[in-house]
Protein backbone atom coordinates (compact mmCIF):
# COMPACT_ATOMS: atom_id res chain seq x y z
CA UNK A 1 0.00 0.00 0.00
CA UNK A 2 1.80 3.10 -1.23
CA UNK A 3 0.35 6.19 0.42
CA UNK A 4 3.35 8.32 -0.41
CA UNK A 5 2.71 8.42 -4.17
CA UNK A 6 -0.53 10.41 -3.70
CA UNK A 7 -2.49 12.19 -6.38
CA UNK A 8 -4.90 15.04 -6.87
CA UNK A 9 -8.50 14.41 -5.74
CA UNK A 10 -11.34 16.50 -7.12
CA UNK A 11 -14.80 15.75 -5.82
CA UNK A 12 -16.40 16.78 -9.11
CA UNK A 13 -20.09 16.02 -9.36
CA UNK A 14 -20.21 13.06 -6.99
CA UNK A 15 -23.13 13.95 -4.77
CA UNK A 16 -23.84 12.39 -1.42
CA UNK A 17 -26.57 10.12 -2.87
CA UNK A 18 -24.44 9.01 -5.83
CA UNK A 19 -23.75 5.41 -4.80
CA UNK A 20 -27.28 4.40 -3.69
CA UNK A 21 -28.43 2.72 -6.92
CA UNK A 22 -26.81 -0.59 -5.93
CA UNK A 23 -26.16 -1.28 -2.24
CA UNK A 24 -24.50 -4.45 -0.91
CA UNK A 25 -26.24 -5.73 2.24
CA UNK A 26 -26.62 -8.82 4.41
CA UNK A 27 -29.61 -10.85 3.20
CA UNK A 28 -32.37 -10.78 5.85
CA UNK A 29 -33.00 -14.50 5.27
CA UNK A 30 -29.57 -16.18 4.95
CA UNK A 31 -27.17 -13.39 6.04
CA UNK A 32 -25.08 -13.80 2.85
CA UNK A 33 -24.47 -10.92 0.40
CA UNK A 34 -27.56 -9.43 -1.23
CA UNK A 35 -28.11 -6.30 -3.31
CA UNK A 36 -30.59 -3.47 -2.90
CA UNK A 37 -31.22 -2.01 -6.37
CA UNK A 38 -33.12 0.92 -7.79
CA UNK A 39 -32.78 4.62 -8.51
CA UNK A 40 -33.52 7.06 -5.68
CA UNK A 41 -36.94 7.95 -7.09
CA UNK A 42 -37.91 4.34 -7.90
CA UNK A 43 -39.23 1.56 -5.74
CA UNK A 44 -36.30 -0.51 -4.49
CA UNK A 45 -35.84 -4.25 -4.60
CA UNK A 46 -33.60 -6.55 -2.60
CA UNK A 47 -32.27 -9.75 -4.13
CA UNK A 48 -30.01 -12.51 -2.81
CA UNK A 49 -28.22 -14.80 -5.27
CA UNK A 50 -27.46 -17.29 -2.48
CA UNK A 51 -30.93 -18.17 -1.12
CA UNK A 52 -32.93 -16.58 -3.98
CA UNK A 53 -34.77 -14.25 -1.61
CA UNK A 54 -36.33 -11.34 -3.47
CA UNK A 55 -38.54 -8.52 -2.27
CA UNK A 56 -39.81 -5.61 -4.33
CA UNK A 57 -40.70 -2.56 -2.26
CA UNK A 58 -41.34 -2.45 1.44
CA UNK A 59 -43.91 -4.72 3.03
CA UNK A 60 -46.90 -3.04 4.66
CA UNK A 61 -48.12 -4.38 7.99
CA UNK A 62 -51.43 -3.52 9.62
CA UNK A 63 -52.22 -3.08 13.31
CA UNK A 64 -55.93 -3.74 14.02
CA UNK A 65 -57.46 -1.50 16.68
CA UNK A 66 -60.83 -2.33 18.22
CA UNK A 67 -62.42 0.78 19.74
CA UNK A 68 -66.17 0.84 20.38
CA UNK A 69 -68.87 0.40 23.05
CA UNK A 70 -70.72 -2.83 23.69
CA UNK A 71 -74.20 -2.39 22.23
CA UNK A 72 -75.67 -4.55 25.05
CA UNK A 73 -74.19 -3.03 28.23
CA UNK A 74 -72.34 0.11 27.04
CA UNK A 75 -68.93 -1.14 28.22
CA UNK A 76 -66.00 0.50 26.40
CA UNK A 77 -63.98 -2.07 24.47
CA UNK A 78 -60.48 -1.15 23.35
CA UNK A 79 -57.88 -3.61 22.04
CA UNK A 80 -54.73 -3.25 19.97
CA UNK A 81 -53.96 -6.50 18.19
CA UNK A 82 -50.64 -7.75 16.81
CA UNK A 83 -49.43 -6.59 13.39
CA UNK A 84 -50.73 -8.64 10.47
CA UNK A 85 -49.97 -8.78 6.73
CA UNK A 86 -53.49 -8.10 5.43
CA UNK A 87 -56.65 -6.38 6.61
CA UNK A 88 -59.89 -8.16 7.48
CA UNK A 89 -63.46 -6.92 7.54
CA UNK A 90 -64.60 -7.88 11.06
CA UNK A 91 -64.01 -10.28 13.93
CA UNK A 92 -65.96 -11.76 16.83
CA UNK A 93 -65.04 -10.71 20.35
CA UNK A 94 -66.67 -11.06 23.77
CA UNK A 95 -67.50 -8.08 25.97
CA UNK A 96 -65.37 -8.27 29.12
CA UNK A 97 -68.34 -7.09 31.24
CA UNK A 98 -71.50 -8.81 29.96
CA UNK A 99 -69.72 -11.60 28.00
CA UNK A 100 -71.97 -10.96 24.99
CA UNK A 101 -70.47 -12.00 21.64
CA UNK A 102 -70.00 -8.96 19.42
CA UNK A 103 -68.94 -8.28 15.83
CA UNK A 104 -66.18 -5.66 15.76
CA UNK A 105 -65.01 -3.72 12.70
CA UNK A 106 -61.45 -2.63 13.44
CA UNK A 107 -59.56 0.44 12.32
CA UNK A 108 -56.07 -0.22 10.98
CA UNK A 109 -52.78 1.58 11.41
CA UNK A 110 -50.52 0.85 8.43
CA UNK A 111 -46.75 0.74 8.86
CA UNK A 112 -43.96 -0.20 6.49
CA UNK A 113 -41.90 -3.11 7.77
CA UNK A 114 -38.17 -2.43 7.94
CA UNK A 115 -35.58 -5.07 8.81
CA UNK A 116 -33.58 -4.43 11.96
CA UNK A 117 -29.98 -4.54 10.82
CA UNK A 118 -27.05 -3.78 13.09
CA UNK A 119 -24.57 -0.91 12.92
CA UNK A 120 -24.96 0.85 9.55
CA UNK A 121 -27.99 -0.15 7.45
CA UNK A 122 -29.26 0.59 3.97
CA UNK A 123 -31.66 3.57 3.89
CA UNK A 124 -34.57 1.68 2.33
CA UNK A 125 -34.98 -1.83 3.79
CA UNK A 126 -32.89 -1.42 6.95
CA UNK A 127 -30.55 -4.35 6.18
CA UNK A 128 -26.99 -4.27 7.53
CA UNK A 129 -24.47 -3.04 5.00
CA UNK A 130 -22.12 -5.72 3.67
CA UNK A 131 -19.13 -3.37 3.52
CA UNK A 132 -18.58 -2.09 7.05
CA UNK A 133 -15.93 -2.52 9.69
CA UNK A 134 -15.07 -0.98 13.03
CA UNK A 135 -12.36 1.66 12.95
CA UNK A 136 -11.37 2.85 16.41
CA UNK A 137 -14.61 4.32 17.81
CA UNK A 138 -16.23 4.71 14.39
CA UNK A 139 -17.51 2.49 11.59
CA UNK A 140 -16.02 2.67 8.11
CA UNK A 141 -18.72 1.73 5.62
CA UNK A 142 -19.57 1.91 1.94
CA UNK A 143 -22.66 1.13 -0.11
CA UNK A 144 -20.68 -0.81 -2.74
CA UNK A 145 -17.14 -1.29 -4.11
CA UNK A 146 -17.37 1.82 -6.28
CA UNK A 147 -18.18 3.85 -3.14
CA UNK A 148 -15.29 2.16 -1.31
CA UNK A 149 -12.94 3.04 -4.18
CA UNK A 150 -14.12 6.66 -4.00
CA UNK A 151 -13.20 6.76 -0.30
CA UNK A 152 -9.82 5.13 -1.05
CA UNK A 153 -9.07 7.76 -3.73
CA UNK A 154 -9.99 10.51 -1.28
CA UNK A 155 -7.80 9.10 1.49
CA UNK A 156 -4.72 8.52 -0.71
CA UNK A 157 -4.83 11.97 -2.32
CA UNK A 158 -2.19 14.47 -1.25
CA UNK A 159 -4.15 17.35 -2.74
CA UNK A 160 -7.93 17.54 -2.33
CA UNK A 161 -9.63 20.14 -4.51
CA UNK A 162 -13.14 21.29 -3.88
CA UNK A 163 -15.36 21.79 -6.90
CA UNK A 164 -18.97 22.84 -7.08
CA UNK A 165 -20.84 25.00 -4.66
CA UNK A 166 -22.80 24.03 -1.61
CA UNK A 167 -22.24 21.20 0.82
CA UNK A 168 -23.97 18.35 -1.02
CA UNK A 169 -20.95 16.62 -2.55
CA UNK A 170 -19.90 13.34 -1.01
CA UNK A 171 -16.44 14.63 -0.13
CA UNK A 172 -18.02 17.43 1.91
CA UNK A 173 -20.03 15.04 4.07
CA UNK A 174 -17.39 12.36 4.68
CA UNK A 175 -16.87 11.80 8.42
CA UNK A 176 -13.92 13.58 10.03
CA UNK A 177 -12.16 10.33 10.93
CA UNK A 178 -11.88 9.54 7.19
CA UNK A 179 -10.64 13.05 6.38
CA UNK A 180 -7.99 13.01 9.10
CA UNK A 181 -4.47 12.46 7.71
CA UNK A 182 -3.40 10.69 10.92
CA UNK A 183 -5.87 7.87 10.10
CA UNK A 184 -4.73 7.46 6.48
CA UNK A 185 -2.79 4.18 6.84
CA UNK A 186 -5.42 2.66 9.17
CA UNK A 187 -8.26 3.59 6.82
CA UNK A 188 -6.45 2.10 3.83
CA UNK A 189 -5.90 -1.16 5.74
CA UNK A 190 -9.61 -1.23 6.63
CA UNK A 191 -10.51 -0.65 2.96
CA UNK A 192 -8.24 -3.54 1.93
CA UNK A 193 -10.00 -5.75 4.50
CA UNK A 194 -13.42 -4.74 3.14
CA UNK A 195 -12.32 -5.44 -0.43
CA UNK A 196 -11.56 -9.07 0.50
CA UNK A 197 -15.07 -9.77 1.90
CA UNK A 198 -17.09 -12.04 -0.38
N, C-alpha and C positions, 0 to 999 in steps of 0.2 A: 504494500500500500504506500504509494509515493504521494505524500501530502506537500512535499516541497515544490514539486513542479508547478502546481497552481495554474490558474487560468482566469480569464475575465468572465464574470457572471452578470448577465443582464436579465432582469425578470421579465422583460417583454410583456406580452399580453397573456401571461398565465395567471388567470384569476383564481380566487380561492376555491371556487367550485369546479375547477377545470378537470379534476381527475375522478369525478363522481359517476361517470357513465358506466364504469365497470369496476366493482369493488370486490376484493377477495375477502371472504368471511369463513367462519366455522359453520358448517351445515348444522341447523338446529336438530336434525335427526341423527346423523352419524358422527358429527364433530370433525369430519374431514373437510378439505377445502371445497367451498362452493363459491358461486359468483352472483352478485347482485348486479343486474343489468338494466339499463334504461336511461334515457336523457332526463335531465332535471324536471322538465315539464310533463314527461310521460309517466304512466303507471309503471312501477318497477316490477321485476320478477327475480326470484331467487332460484338457482338451479344447481344441483349437485351431480357431478358426473360419477361419483362413487356409489351412492345409494339410489340415484335417480329421483331424488326428491325434487319437486318443482312446485312453486307457488307463484301465481300471478296476482299482484296487488296484495294489500293487507286484508286480513280476515276480519269481518265484523262479528262481534259478539253482542248478545242482548241480555240485559238484566231485567227480568220481570219484576214489577212492583205492584202488589195488591194493596189498594187503598180505597176502602169504601165502608159503609155502615151496613150491618146485618139488617135485612129488611123484615126480620121477625122480631128481634129484641132491641135493635138500635145500637148494638155494641160496635165500637170502631174496630175495624180489622185492618191491620197494616203488616205486610210481610215483604221483605226483599229476598228474592230467590237467587240461587246461584246463576252465574252467566251460562247462557246456552248459545248454540250456533244458529238457531232459527226461531222465529216468533211462532206463537200459537194463538188461537182465537180466544179460548176460555179454559178454565179448569175448575174442578170441584174441590171445595174446601169446607171444613166444618167450623162453625162459629165457636170460639173458645168459651162463650158464656152459655148459650142455649143449646149448643151442640147440633143445631140445624145444619143440614147439608145445603151449601149455597153454590151458585155458579158465579165465578169471578172472571171479569174481563180485565186483564192486567194492562198497565202502561209499561212501555219498554224504554230503557236507557240504552242507546247504542254506543259502543266503544270499539275502537280498532285495536285488535290484538297485536302486541309487539313482543317479540322474544326478549328474554332477559339475559343478554350477554354480559360478560364481565369486562372490566377495564374499559377499553375504547370500543364502541360499537358503530355499525353502519347507521346512517341517519334515517333510514327508511324502515327496515325490518327490526332493527335492534339486535342484530347478530354480532358476536365478537369478531373484530377484525382479525384476519389471518396474519397480517404483517404487523406485529407489535411486540415490543420487548421492553422490559424495565431498563431504565438508564438512570442510575443514582436514585433520586426521589421522583423522577418523571417517567413517562412512557413515550418511547419513540415509536411512532406508528405511521403507516402509509396505507392508502386505499388500494394500491396495486404497485407493480414493479416500475411502471413509468413514473409514478409519484415518488417512489423510493429513489429512483435515479435522479429525479429533479432535486431532491433533498441532498443527495450525494454531490451533485454538481455545485449546489450552493455552498456546502461545507468545504469542499476542496478549493474553491475559488479564492485567490489572493485579493482580487479586486471585485467588489460587488457594486454594480451600477444600478441605480434606480431609474426606471423608465415609466412613463405614464403618470397620471395625476391621481390623487386620491389614495385611499388605504386599502383598496380591494384586491390588490395583487397577492398572490400566494406568499411571495417573499416577505411582504409587509406583515403578514399575520403568523409567520413561523414563530414558534415559542422561543423564548430567550435562550434556553439551554441549547438549542440547535444553533443559534446565531453566535454563541460565545466561542471565541477562538480557543479558549482553554479546554473545551470539550471536543475539539476537532478529531483527534486520534480516537477517542472513545466512541464518538458517534460513527466514525467510519468503520470501526470494528463491529458495532451493533448492526450497521447496514449490511456488512458482509454476512453476519450471522442470519439476518432476515432473508438475504438472497439465497441461502442454502435450504430454507424451509420448503418442503414439498407437500 
